[in-house]
Amino acid sequence: MAPMSNHSPRTVVIVDAVRTPVGRKNGGLSTLHPSDLLGLVQKALIDRTGIDPSEIEQVVGGNVSQVGAQSFNITRTAWLSAGLPMTTACTTVDTQCGSSQQATGLAASLIASGVVDVAMACGVESMSTVPIGSNSNAYTKNPKTKEFESLGKAVSKSYFEHYEFTSQFEGAERIADKWNITRADTDAFGLESQQRAARAWAEDRFAGQYIVVDAPDLGDDGKPTGTTHRVARDEGIRETTLEKLQTLNPVARENGVHTAGNSSQISDGAGAVLMMTLEKANELGLKPRAKVVDSCLVGVDPVLMLTGPIDATQRLLERNNLTIDQIDTFEINEAFASVVLAWAKELGADLAKTNPNGGAVALGHPLGGTGVILTTKALYELERTGGKYGIISMCCGGGLGTGTLIERI
């Protein structure tokens, strides 16, 4: 472990990043235990770089629904289940949808501050196995009555003295109202996401960033049959037309602008990023691919809830004396179409450089895994296009925004 230092922060570099394909709900990845799914990308980074895993001093992982198969510090159980060294410490964080992006920021901070020289950030969510909200709707059996009782509400009554408690769907609709975003706008955005993702696969733009996953086949009894099936492609992409999208019913309000066709998909997936100091990369003979220039986590109005990418992007630009036009690629999570459209309107961002290979509308949004998946996509897109700067940002439940600024080396 590196000694603590009072000197300026050290240069943090990304030497590799990897993701699984994103599986659709009850799709190809759903038969894997989430810890095994996460372990695959943890192990893949080690195999691809050839690093001695004992060099990795801490692993910080993101996960949202930490209950059942995703409980008990899944980052650690995944690491151990993959046969990796018990001496490596692991932590699991919950920053809602931005969990693994915040894990990336925390891991980078551990390196920059001198706590460790090498760290891994990662994240996973198996929404097929552990549905969203499972940890907010947990029950226990009363030993006296033998009846099942709720373990309690996610917020107390005192919360309502300060804020209205809205759903993410309602927050997205209020964002659409505030920024004058119409149903035509959101449907066009949904179609564009699908078209970009299909083009990315057709042009092999994702080459190198994903691993092929062999997942177990399950019998009618839910147990493995001994055979496997291969998942080698994002499963959420579907052919559609604007006319088809226009026929879908709104999901939040009777006359709302968001439908299943212009909102993120329920998904399974995982990703991981290996980071270290520039000096350590040189010592180990590993090629640094990008610098982690800055990261942030901001708090925003929890009623609108999903405006975090606006504030996070502004903070990254201001702190690093950059303008929006100097950023070559953006990965802004497509939780809902209005989130990205409002962000672009407010900041004057170029949508042509935003999610150029499709986003969560087409590819899916495996909650705690999405942040590192977006970071992986941004890194590879900068390398593909020769760009310099990339910004990754996500909105999060409860009114938060994550942000990461990377610079290709």
C-alpha positions in Angstrom: 0.0 0.0 0.0 1.2 3.5 -0.8 2.0 5.8 2.1 -0.3 8.7 2.7 0.9 12.0 1.2 0.2 15.7 1.6 1.3 16.4 -2.0 -1.0 17.1 -4.9 -3.2 14.3 -6.2 -1.4 11.6 -8.3 -2.3 10.9 -11.9 -4.9 8.2 -12.2 -5.1 6.2 -15.4 -7.4 3.6 -16.8 -5.5 0.6 -18.2 -8.5 -1.5 -19.2 -12.3 -1.6 -19.1 -14.7 -4.4 -19.9 -18.4 -5.1 -19.9 -20.7 -8.0 -20.5 -23.3 -7.8 -23.2 -26.5 -6.3 -21.6 -29.1 -9.0 -21.3 -32.8 -8.3 -21.5 -35.2 -9.2 -18.7 -35.4 -13.0 -18.3 -32.9 -13.2 -21.2 -29.6 -14.9 -21.7 -27.8 -13.6 -18.6 -30.7 -14.2 -16.2 -29.6 -17.8 -15.4 -26.3 -16.6 -13.8 -26.1 -15.8 -10.1 -25.3 -12.0 -10.0 -22.1 -12.6 -8.1 -20.9 -15.0 -10.8 -21.9 -12.3 -13.4 -19.8 -9.7 -11.7 -17.0 -12.1 -11.1 -16.7 -12.7 -14.9 -15.8 -9.1 -15.6 -13.5 -8.8 -12.5 -11.6 -11.9 -13.8 -11.6 -10.7 -17.4 -9.7 -7.5 -16.5 -7.0 -9.6 -14.8 -6.8 -12.1 -17.7 -6.7 -9.4 -20.3 -4.0 -7.3 -18.7 -2.0 -10.1 -17.1 -1.8 -8.2 -13.9 -1.1 -10.2 -10.7 -4.5 -9.9 -8.9 -2.7 -9.4 -5.6 -1.5 -6.0 -7.0 -5.2 -4.8 -6.8 -5.5 -3.5 -3.3 -9.2 -2.5 -3.3 -12.3 -3.2 -5.4 -15.2 -0.8 -5.2 -18.4 -2.1 -6.7 -21.9 -0.7 -7.3 -25.2 -2.4 -6.8 -28.7 -1.0 -6.1 -31.0 -3.8 -4.9 -28.8 -5.2 -2.2 -31.0 -8.0 -1.0 -31.2 -11.8 -1.6 -28.7 -12.8 -4.3 -27.2 -9.3 -4.4 -26.7 -9.0 -0.6 -23.7 -9.6 1.7 -21.4 -7.2 -0.1 -21.7 -8.7 -3.6 -18.4 -7.1 -4.8 -16.6 -9.3 -2.2 -18.6 -12.5 -2.8 -18.1 -12.1 -6.6 -14.3 -11.6 -6.1 -14.0 -14.7 -3.9 -16.3 -16.8 -6.1 -14.0 -16.0 -9.1 -11.1 -17.5 -7.1 -9.3 -14.2 -6.6 -7.1 -13.3 -3.7 -8.8 -13.1 -0.3 -6.3 -10.3 0.7 -8.0 -7.8 -1.7 -10.5 -5.7 0.1 -13.9 -5.1 -1.5 -16.7 -2.6 -0.9 -20.2 -2.3 -2.4 -21.9 1.1 -2.6 -25.4 2.2 -3.4 -25.8 5.5 -5.2 -28.9 4.3 -6.9 -28.6 4.2 -10.7 -25.2 5.9 -10.5 -23.7 3.3 -8.1 -20.9 1.9 -10.2 -20.0 5.4 -11.5 -19.7 6.5 -8.0 -17.7 3.4 -7.3 -15.4 4.5 -10.1 -15.0 7.9 -8.5 -14.3 6.4 -5.1 -11.7 4.0 -6.5 -10.0 6.8 -8.4 -9.9 8.9 -5.3 -8.3 6.1 -3.3 -5.5 6.1 -5.9 -5.2 9.8 -6.3 -5.0 10.3 -2.5 -2.2 7.7 -2.1 -4.3 5.2 -0.1 -3.6 2.5 -2.8 -1.7 2.3 -6.1 -4.1 0.0 -7.9 -7.9 -0.3 -7.6 -10.8 -1.8 -9.6 -14.2 -0.3 -10.0 -17.1 -2.5 -11.0 -20.8 -3.0 -10.8 -23.6 -5.4 -11.5 -27.4 -5.7 -11.5 -29.4 -8.8 -12.3 -32.9 -7.3 -12.5 -34.3 -10.6 -13.6 -33.2 -12.2 -10.4 -33.6 -9.3 -8.0 -36.3 -6.9 -9.3 -36.0 -3.2 -8.8 -37.5 -2.2 -5.5 -36.9 -5.6 -3.9 -35.0 -4.2 -1.0 -37.6 -1.5 -0.4 -40.4 -4.1 -0.2 -38.7 -6.7 2.0 -40.8 -8.7 4.5 -40.0 -10.7 7.6 -42.1 -13.2 9.6 -43.4 -12.1 13.0 -42.3 -14.8 15.4 -45.4 -14.4 17.5 -48.2 -14.1 14.8 -46.3 -16.1 12.1 -47.6 -13.5 9.7 -45.3 -11.7 7.2 -44.8 -8.0 8.0 -43.1 -5.2 6.1 -39.6 -4.3 7.3 -40.6 -0.6 6.9 -40.9 2.1 4.4 -37.9 3.6 2.5 -38.7 7.1 3.8 -40.1 8.3 7.1 -43.0 10.7 7.6 -40.6 13.5 8.3 -39.3 13.4 4.7 -42.7 14.7 3.6 -42.3 17.8 5.8 -39.5 18.8 3.4 -40.2 17.2 -0.1 -42.9 15.7 -2.1 -42.1 12.0 -2.7 -42.3 11.4 -6.5 -41.5 8.4 -8.7 -38.8 8.5 -11.3 -41.5 8.3 -13.9 -43.2 11.4 -12.6 -39.9 13.2 -12.3 -39.2 12.5 -15.9 -42.6 13.9 -16.9 -42.0 17.1 -14.9 -38.6 17.5 -16.6 -40.4 17.2 -19.9 -42.9 19.9 -18.8 -40.1 22.3 -17.6 -38.0 22.0 -20.8 -41.0 21.8 -23.2 -40.2 18.3 -24.4 -43.0 16.7 -26.4 -44.1 13.1 -27.1 -42.8 13.6 -30.6 -39.4 14.6 -29.2 -39.2 11.5 -26.9 -40.3 9.1 -29.6 -37.8 10.5 -32.1 -35.1 10.1 -29.4 -36.1 6.5 -28.7 -35.9 5.6 -32.4 -32.5 7.2 -32.7 -31.2 5.2 -29.8 -32.2 2.0 -31.4 -30.8 3.0 -34.8 -27.5 4.0 -33.3 -27.1 0.8 -31.3 -28.0 -1.3 -34.4 -25.4 0.6 -36.4 -22.8 0.1 -33.7 -23.2 -3.6 -33.8 -23.3 -3.7 -37.6 -20.0 -1.7 -37.8 -18.4 -3.7 -34.9 -17.9 -0.6 -32.8 -18.1 -2.5 -29.6 -15.2 -4.8 -30.5 -12.9 -5.3 -27.6 -15.1 -3.8 -24.9 -17.3 -6.8 -24.2 -16.8 -10.4 -23.2 -18.8 -13.4 -24.5 -20.7 -15.0 -21.6 -21.5 -18.7 -21.4 -24.5 -18.9 -19.1 -26.1 -22.1 -17.7 -29.3 -23.6 -19.2 -31.9 -24.2 -16.5 -34.5 -27.0 -16.5 -38.1 -26.8 -15.6 -37.0 -27.3 -12.0 -34.9 -24.2 -12.1 -31.6 -26.2 -11.8 -28.7 -26.2 -14.2 -29.0 -28.9 -16.9 -25.3 -29.1 -17.5 -25.4 -27.3 -20.8 -24.9 -23.6 -21.6 -25.9 -21.0 -24.0 -23.8 -18.1 -25.3 -24.5 -14.4 -24.9 -22.4 -12.4 -27.3 -24.6 -9.4 -28.1 -26.7 -6.8 -26.3 -30.2 -8.2 -26.2 -32.3 -5.1 -25.9 -31.9 -3.9 -29.5 -35.1 -4.2 -31.5 -36.3 -3.2 -34.9 -39.0 -0.5 -34.7 -40.3 2.5 -36.5 -41.5 5.9 -35.5 -45.1 4.8 -36.3 -44.8 1.8 -34.0 -43.4 3.9 -31.2 -46.2 6.4 -31.5 -48.7 3.6 -30.7 -47.3 2.8 -27.3 -49.1 3.9 -24.2 -47.6 6.4 -21.7 -46.3 4.7 -18.5 -46.7 7.6 -16.0 -49.5 9.9 -17.0 -52.5 9.4 -19.3 -51.1 12.1 -21.6 -47.4 11.7 -20.7 -44.5 11.6 -23.1 -42.7 8.5 -21.8 -43.4 5.0 -23.0 -41.5 1.7 -22.9 -40.1 2.7 -26.3 -38.3 5.9 -25.1 -37.3 4.8 -21.5 -34.6 2.5 -20.3 -35.1 -1.2 -20.3 -35.0 -3.7 -17.4 -31.8 -5.5 -17.8 -29.0 -7.7 -16.5 -25.3 -6.8 -16.9 -21.9 -6.0 -15.3 -18.8 -4.1 -16.1 -15.4 -3.3 -14.6 -12.6 -0.7 -14.9 -8.9 -1.2 -13.8 -7.2 1.9 -12.6 -3.8 2.8 -11.1 -1.2 5.5 -10.9 0.7 6.4 -14.1 3.9 5.3 -12.3 2.5 1.9 -11.4 1.3 1.3 -15.0 4.8 2.0 -16.2 6.3 -0.2 -13.6 4.0 -3.1 -14.5 4.4 -2.5 -18.2 0.7 -1.8 -18.7 -0.4 0.8 -21.3 -2.4 3.7 -19.8 -5.4 4.4 -22.1 -7.0 7.4 -20.4 -6.6 9.7 -17.4 -9.4 10.1 -14.9 -9.3 13.9 -14.9 -12.1 14.5 -12.4 -15.2 13.0 -10.9 -18.1 14.4 -8.9 -21.4 13.5 -7.2 -23.9 16.3 -6.9 -27.2 16.7 -5.1 -30.3 18.1 -7.0 -34.0 18.6 -6.4 -35.3 15.2 -5.3 -38.8 16.0 -6.7 -37.6 16.6 -10.3 -35.0 13.9 -9.2 -33.4 13.3 -12.6 -31.7 16.5 -13.5 -28.3 15.5 -12.0 -26.4 15.2 -15.3 -26.9 18.9 -15.9 -25.3 20.0 -12.6 -22.6 17.3 -12.7 -21.6 18.2 -16.3 -21.5 21.9 -15.3 -19.3 21.2 -12.3 -16.8 19.1 -14.4 -16.5 21.8 -17.1 -16.1 24.6 -14.6 -13.6 22.9 -12.4 -11.4 22.0 -15.4 -11.8 25.2 -17.4 -13.4 23.4 -20.3 -16.4 24.3 -22.6 -19.1 21.9 -23.7 -17.7 22.1 -27.3 -14.4 20.7 -26.1 -15.9 17.4 -25.1 -15.6 14.8 -27.9 -18.1 12.2 -26.6 -20.8 12.1 -23.9 -22.4 9.1 -22.3 -25.5 10.4 -20.5 -27.6 7.6 -19.2 -30.9 7.3 -21.1 -33.0 6.6 -18.0 -35.8 8.5 -19.8 -35.6 10.4 -23.1 -36.4 13.7 -21.3 -33.4 13.4 -19.1 -30.9 13.6 -22.0 -33.0 16.0 -24.0 -33.3 18.5 -21.1 -29.6 18.1 -20.4 -28.7 18.9 -24.0 -31.1 21.9 -24.1 -29.8 23.4 -20.8 -26.1 23.0 -21.7 -26.2 23.4 -25.5 -24.6 20.0 -26.0 -24.3 18.4 -29.4 -26.7 15.3 -29.4 -24.6 13.9 -32.3 -21.8 13.4 -29.9 -24.1 12.1 -27.1 -24.6 8.3 -26.8 -23.3 7.9 -30.4 -23.7 4.1 -30.2 -27.1 4.0 -28.5 -28.0 4.2 -24.8 -30.2 2.6 -22.3 -33.3 2.9 -24.4 -31.8 0.4 -26.8 -29.1 -1.4 -24.9 -30.7 -1.5 -21.5 -30.0 -0.2 -18.0 -28.8 -2.8 -15.5 -28.9 -0.2 -12.6 -25.8 -0.8 -10.5 -23.8 -1.9 -13.6 -24.6 0.9 -15.9 -22.0 3.4 -14.7 -19.0 1.3 -15.5 -20.6 0.1 -18.7 -21.0 3.8 -19.8 -17.4 4.5 -18.8 -16.2 1.5 -20.9 -18.3 2.7 -23.9 -16.8 6.2 -23.6 -13.2 5.0 -23.4 -13.6 2.8 -26.5 -15.4 5.6 -28.5 -12.6 8.1 -27.8 -10.1 5.5 -29.0 -12.3 4.7 -32.1 -12.7 8.4 -33.1 -9.4 9.8 -31.9 -11.2 12.1 -29.5 -9.6 13.6 -26.4 -12.2 14.2 -23.7 -15.2 12.2 -22.6 -17.9 12.9 -20.0 -20.0 10.2 -18.4 -23.0 11.3 -16.3 -26.1 9.6 -14.8 -29.2 10.7 -13.0 -30.0 8.9 -9.7 -33.0 8.2 -7.6 -33.4 10.6 -4.7 -31.9 13.5 -6.7 -28.3 12.9 -7.4 -26.0 13.2 -10.4 -22.7 11.4 -11.1 -20.0 12.7 -13.3 -16.7 11.5 -14.6 -14.3 13.4 -17.0 -11.7 11.2 -18.8 -8.9 12.2 -21.2 -7.6 9.7 -23.8 -3.9 9.2 -23.6 
